[in-house]
């Protein structure tokens, strides 16, 4: 039975668009887009020493950011239903590195129920790599945007559909040609469907 994992932030949900205005207002700092950045800390140039200790609590628990994220593409709710219709017996799992705080769990599932057509389950795997989770769950393909997660996946034989973002533009160049997993870069959910079919059919 084929199984696919789909990341959330930066892949189907526009995390930065919602987080940046809040951080700018709350902490009086401006984002820096002069270098590729993935996390909210990187965007604002926070170091472990200067990072506000309460930033994630304020964003995720108090503001409940994950409940109110916009989709990266207006119609990407169709990603899962098209995958399900074009790949027989496919199991679709969302796999996120978000933590397991009860509010985060609730708001993540709420967002998925309201912004995707269908899925089998969602897993919060912040304590292990997504590659290790995919192996344990029998997931052979991962739609992902974060470089470290993508590289660990291909290293362990998981094929990666890389959702194009500024912070991952060079990821293919760092994948050894002998890696058991492969990467296909895509610029939207329709291309992701085509890549999934290439890997799974």
C-alpha positions as CSV (number, residue, x, y, z in Angstrom):
1,X,0.0,0.0,0.0
2,X,1.6,3.3,-1.1
3,X,2.1,6.0,1.6
4,X,3.0,9.7,1.2
5,X,4.0,12.2,3.9
6,X,3.3,15.9,3.5
7,X,4.9,18.6,5.5
8,X,2.8,21.6,6.6
9,X,4.7,24.9,7.1
10,X,6.3,26.2,3.9
11,X,4.8,23.3,1.9
12,X,1.0,23.8,2.0
13,X,0.7,26.4,4.8
14,X,2.1,30.0,4.7
15,X,3.7,30.1,8.1
16,X,5.9,33.1,7.6
17,X,3.3,35.4,6.1
18,X,1.3,35.1,9.3
19,X,4.1,35.0,11.8
20,X,6.3,37.9,10.5
21,X,3.8,40.8,11.2
22,X,3.2,39.5,14.8
23,X,6.9,39.2,15.6
24,X,7.7,42.6,14.1
25,X,5.0,44.3,16.2
26,X,5.6,42.3,19.4
27,X,9.4,42.6,19.5
28,X,10.2,45.7,17.4
29,X,12.5,43.9,14.9
30,X,12.3,43.8,11.1
31,X,12.7,40.6,9.0
32,X,15.9,40.2,7.0
33,X,15.2,38.7,3.5
34,X,18.8,39.2,2.2
35,X,19.7,35.6,3.0
36,X,17.8,32.3,2.6
37,X,16.0,31.7,5.9
38,X,13.7,28.9,7.1
39,X,12.7,29.4,10.8
40,X,11.2,32.5,12.3
41,X,14.4,33.0,14.3
42,X,16.5,33.0,11.2
43,X,14.2,35.5,9.4
44,X,14.6,38.0,12.3
45,X,18.3,37.2,12.9
46,X,17.8,35.9,16.4
47,X,20.6,33.9,17.9
48,X,20.2,31.4,20.8
49,X,21.3,34.3,23.1
50,X,19.0,37.0,21.6
51,X,15.9,34.8,20.8
52,X,13.0,35.9,23.0
53,X,12.3,33.0,25.3
54,X,8.5,33.4,25.0
55,X,8.3,33.8,21.2
56,X,6.9,30.4,20.4
57,X,4.5,30.4,23.4
58,X,3.1,33.8,22.3
59,X,2.8,32.7,18.6
60,X,1.4,29.2,19.0
61,X,-0.4,29.2,22.4
62,X,-1.6,32.8,22.9
63,X,-2.1,33.9,19.3
64,X,-2.9,30.4,18.1
65,X,-1.1,31.0,14.9
66,X,-1.4,27.5,13.5
67,X,-5.2,27.8,13.5
68,X,-5.2,30.9,11.3
69,X,-2.5,30.2,8.7
70,X,-3.2,31.0,5.1
71,X,-2.6,28.4,2.4
72,X,0.5,28.8,0.2
73,X,-1.7,28.4,-2.9
74,X,-5.4,29.3,-2.9
75,X,-6.5,26.0,-4.2
76,X,-4.0,23.6,-2.7
77,X,-6.7,22.0,-0.6
78,X,-7.1,19.8,-3.8
79,X,-3.6,18.3,-3.4
80,X,-4.8,15.5,-1.2
81,X,-8.0,14.7,-3.2
82,X,-6.2,14.6,-6.5
83,X,-3.4,12.4,-5.0
84,X,-6.0,10.0,-3.6
85,X,-7.9,9.9,-6.9
86,X,-4.8,9.3,-9.1
87,X,-2.8,6.9,-7.0
88,X,-4.8,3.8,-6.0
89,X,-5.0,2.9,-2.3
90,X,-2.7,5.8,-1.3
91,X,-2.5,6.6,2.4
92,X,-1.9,10.4,3.0
93,X,-0.2,11.5,6.2
94,X,0.7,15.0,7.2
95,X,4.1,14.9,9.0
96,X,5.1,18.0,10.9
97,X,7.9,19.0,13.2
98,X,5.5,21.2,15.2
99,X,5.6,20.4,18.9
100,X,2.9,18.4,20.7
101,X,1.4,21.1,22.9
102,X,-2.3,20.4,23.2
103,X,-3.2,23.7,21.6
104,X,-0.8,23.0,18.7
105,X,-2.3,19.6,18.2
106,X,-5.8,21.0,18.2
107,X,-5.1,23.9,15.9
108,X,-3.1,21.8,13.5
109,X,-6.0,19.3,13.1
110,X,-8.5,22.2,12.9
111,X,-6.5,23.8,10.1
112,X,-6.2,20.5,8.1
113,X,-9.9,19.8,8.5
114,X,-10.7,23.2,7.0
115,X,-8.0,23.5,4.4
116,X,-7.5,20.0,2.9
117,X,-10.0,17.8,1.1
118,X,-8.9,14.6,2.7
119,X,-6.1,12.9,4.7
120,X,-5.6,9.7,6.8
121,X,-3.8,11.2,9.8
122,X,-1.4,13.8,11.0
123,X,1.8,13.2,13.1
124,X,3.9,15.6,15.1
125,X,7.4,14.2,15.0
126,X,9.5,17.0,16.6
127,X,11.4,14.5,18.7
128,X,12.8,12.5,15.8
129,X,13.7,13.2,12.2
130,X,11.0,12.9,9.6
131,X,13.2,10.4,7.8
132,X,13.1,8.1,10.8
133,X,9.4,8.5,11.2
134,X,8.8,7.8,7.5
135,X,10.9,4.6,7.7
136,X,8.9,3.4,10.8
137,X,5.6,4.3,9.1
138,X,6.4,2.8,5.7
139,X,6.2,6.2,4.0
140,X,8.3,6.2,0.8
141,X,7.7,9.7,-0.5
142,X,7.8,13.0,1.5
143,X,6.7,16.4,0.3
144,X,9.0,18.8,2.1
145,X,10.6,22.3,2.0
146,X,13.2,22.2,4.8
147,X,16.7,21.3,3.7
148,X,17.9,19.3,6.7
149,X,14.7,17.1,6.7
150,X,15.0,16.6,2.9
151,X,18.6,15.6,3.1
152,X,18.1,13.1,5.9
153,X,15.2,11.6,4.0
154,X,17.1,11.0,0.7
155,X,20.0,9.7,2.7
156,X,17.7,7.0,4.2
157,X,16.0,6.1,0.9
158,X,12.9,8.3,1.1
159,X,12.1,10.1,-2.1
160,X,11.6,13.9,-1.6
161,X,9.3,16.2,-3.5
162,X,10.9,19.6,-2.7
163,X,8.4,22.5,-2.6
164,X,10.4,25.3,-4.1
165,X,11.3,28.0,-1.5
166,X,14.2,30.6,-1.3
167,X,15.8,28.6,1.5
168,X,16.1,25.3,-0.4
169,X,17.3,26.4,-3.8
170,X,20.6,24.6,-3.6
171,X,19.5,21.4,-1.9
172,X,19.9,19.2,-5.0
173,X,23.6,20.2,-5.2
174,X,24.3,18.7,-1.8
175,X,22.7,15.3,-2.4
176,X,25.4,12.7,-3.2
177,X,24.7,10.9,-6.5
178,X,24.8,7.6,-4.6
179,X,22.0,8.5,-2.3
180,X,19.2,5.9,-2.3
181,X,16.5,8.6,-2.3
182,X,15.9,11.1,-5.0
183,X,14.7,14.7,-5.1
184,X,12.3,16.3,-7.5
185,X,11.8,20.1,-7.2
186,X,8.3,21.4,-7.8
187,X,6.8,24.9,-7.8
188,X,3.2,24.1,-6.8
189,X,0.8,21.4,-5.8
190,X,0.0,20.3,-9.3
191,X,3.6,19.6,-10.0
192,X,3.8,17.8,-6.7
193,X,1.0,15.4,-7.8
194,X,3.0,14.6,-11.0
195,X,6.2,14.0,-9.0
196,X,4.3,11.7,-6.6
197,X,2.9,9.7,-9.5
198,X,6.4,9.4,-10.9
199,X,7.7,8.0,-7.6
200,X,4.7,5.9,-6.6
201,X,3.3,4.4,-9.8
